[in-house]
Amino acid sequence: MKETKEQTTEYAQRWKFTFPVLLDSEGKVATHYAPPDALPDLPRDQVPIASNLIIDPDGKIQFYSLLDSANFDARLIRLTDVLEKLVNRR
């Protein structure tokens, strides 16, 4: 957020993203959608909206979580559990 189109494009190309990347050049998306307790030391228009998303082969969302700095799961335990269950179903 609050980056130019050129900065965003360069970042996406460097990391070889194969998905669309939202350009939030004014920080409006972050202001409206960042969880209230996420990174309270940052202004609301600078809070990154980090998320984890698992979509199964049928295109159904099986897991979704937004950044929650108050209850941050650094080891991604819930995400890993869902992913292992999906992999084992195949």
C-alpha positions as CSV (number, residue, x, y, z in Angstrom):
1,M,0.0,0.0,0.0
2,K,0.9,3.6,-0.6
3,E,3.3,2.5,-3.4
4,T,3.5,3.5,-7.0
5,K,2.4,1.2,-9.8
6,E,6.1,0.8,-10.8
7,Q,7.1,-0.3,-7.3
8,T,4.3,-2.8,-7.1
9,T,5.0,-4.2,-10.6
10,E,8.7,-4.6,-9.8
11,Y,7.9,-6.4,-6.5
12,A,5.4,-8.7,-8.2
13,Q,7.9,-9.5,-11.0
14,R,10.8,-10.1,-8.6
15,W,8.8,-12.6,-6.6
16,K,7.2,-14.1,-9.8
17,F,3.6,-13.6,-8.6
18,T,1.2,-15.4,-10.9
19,F,-1.9,-13.7,-9.4
20,P,-3.3,-10.2,-9.5
21,V,-1.8,-7.7,-7.0
22,L,-4.0,-4.9,-5.6
23,L,-2.6,-1.4,-6.0
24,D,-3.6,0.7,-3.0
25,S,-1.6,3.8,-3.8
26,E,-3.6,6.0,-1.3
27,G,-3.9,3.4,1.5
28,K,-7.8,3.5,1.3
29,V,-8.1,-0.3,1.2
30,A,-5.9,-0.7,4.3
31,T,-7.8,2.0,6.1
32,H,-11.1,0.3,5.5
33,Y,-10.3,-3.4,5.8
34,A,-7.3,-3.9,8.1
35,P,-8.4,-5.6,11.4
36,P,-8.8,-2.9,14.1
37,D,-6.1,-4.4,16.4
38,A,-3.6,-5.2,13.7
39,L,-0.3,-3.3,14.1
40,P,-1.7,-0.6,16.3
41,D,1.5,1.4,16.2
42,L,1.0,2.1,12.5
43,P,-1.4,4.7,10.9
44,R,-4.5,2.8,9.6
45,D,-3.6,3.6,6.0
46,Q,-0.2,1.9,6.4
47,V,-1.4,-1.4,7.9
48,P,-0.7,-4.3,5.4
49,I,-3.6,-6.6,5.0
50,A,-1.7,-9.9,5.1
51,S,-3.8,-13.0,4.7
52,N,-3.6,-16.7,4.2
53,L,-5.8,-18.4,1.7
54,I,-6.2,-22.0,0.7
55,I,-8.3,-22.7,-2.4
56,D,-9.0,-26.4,-3.2
57,P,-8.9,-27.8,-6.7
58,D,-12.6,-27.2,-7.1
59,G,-12.1,-23.5,-6.5
60,K,-13.7,-23.5,-3.0
61,I,-12.1,-21.5,-0.2
62,Q,-11.0,-24.0,2.5
63,F,-9.1,-21.6,4.7
64,Y,-8.9,-17.8,5.1
65,S,-7.4,-15.6,7.8
66,L,-6.4,-12.0,8.0
67,L,-3.4,-10.6,9.9
68,D,-4.2,-10.5,13.6
69,S,-1.2,-9.1,15.4
70,A,-2.8,-9.7,18.8
71,N,-3.1,-13.4,18.1
72,F,-0.5,-13.9,15.5
73,D,0.2,-17.6,14.6
74,A,3.8,-17.4,13.4
75,R,4.0,-21.2,12.9
76,L,0.7,-21.1,10.9
77,I,-0.7,-24.0,12.9
78,R,-4.3,-23.7,11.7
79,L,-3.3,-23.2,8.1
80,T,-1.0,-26.2,8.2
81,D,-3.7,-28.4,9.7
82,V,-6.2,-27.5,7.0
83,L,-3.6,-27.9,4.3
84,E,-2.6,-31.4,5.6
85,K,-6.2,-32.5,5.7
86,L,-6.7,-31.3,2.1
87,V,-3.6,-33.1,0.9
88,N,-4.5,-36.3,2.6
89,R,-8.0,-36.3,1.0
90,R,-6.4,-36.8,-2.4
